[in-house]
């Protein structure tokens, strides 16, 4: 939607967001950086190469696993509180 590469605070914060990596993977798939007027033309995560695409995919997978583990831990805490209340 807008360029993040080179914007120091936004670029670091966006690394924690799955949408950053999925959008970069989509941009890499369709070679969005080569389109005229593309906001992320200088973003290295948008390069149209298999290595970049696989990196984006791997980081999406890692973030998904982290989120699933955190969700399972939080749900476990809620479930244990329910058992105590009964």
N, C-alpha and C positions, 0 to 999 in steps of 0.2 A: 504494500500500500504506500509506504514511503521508505526511503533509503535509511538503513540503520548503520551501514558500514561507515566508520569514521566518526560516528557520534558516540563519544566515550561512555556516558552513563547508560544510554539506551542500548548500545551494542552489548554491554556486559549483562544487563538485566534481561535482555531478550534471549540470551543463551539458556535461560531456565524455562522458557516457554515452548511447549510443543508446537505451537502455531508458527513460531519462527522457523523451525526446522522443516515442518511440512510445507510451508510456503517456499522455502529455499529449495526443497526437493522438487516441487512443482516447477519452479523457475528453471531449475537445472534440466528437468525433463523436456520442457518445450523451448529451451534456449532463450528465455525471456531477456537475458542480458544483451542479446544481439539485436533486439527490436529497437528501432529508433525511439528516443525519448524515454527509455526505460529508466526508472529511478534507481535501480540496483545494478546498473551496468558495471560498476567497479567493485561490487560485492564478490569476494572470492567463493562464497558458498553458492553462487548462482551459475558458476561455470558449467558448461555443458560437457562434462566428462563422467565416465562411469565411477571413477574414484570419489568424486565429490558427491554424486548421487548416493552411492553406497554409504558414505560417511554420514550424510543427512539421514538416511534410513536407519543406520545403526544408532545414532544419537536419539532418534525418535523412539526406537525400541528400548534403549536404556531408560529414557524418561518414563516410558509406559511402565516398565518393571518397577521403577522407584515409586511411581504413583500408586501402583497396585499394592506394593508392600506397605506404604504409609496408610492407605485406605484399610487394608486388612488389620493393621495394628490399631487404628482408631476404632474400627468396628468391633474388634475384640475387647477393647476397653469399655465400649458402650454395652456390649453383651454381658460382660462380667458385672457391671453395675446393675443391670436388670436382674441378674440371678440373685444378687444380694438383696434387692428390694422385695423379691417374692417371698 
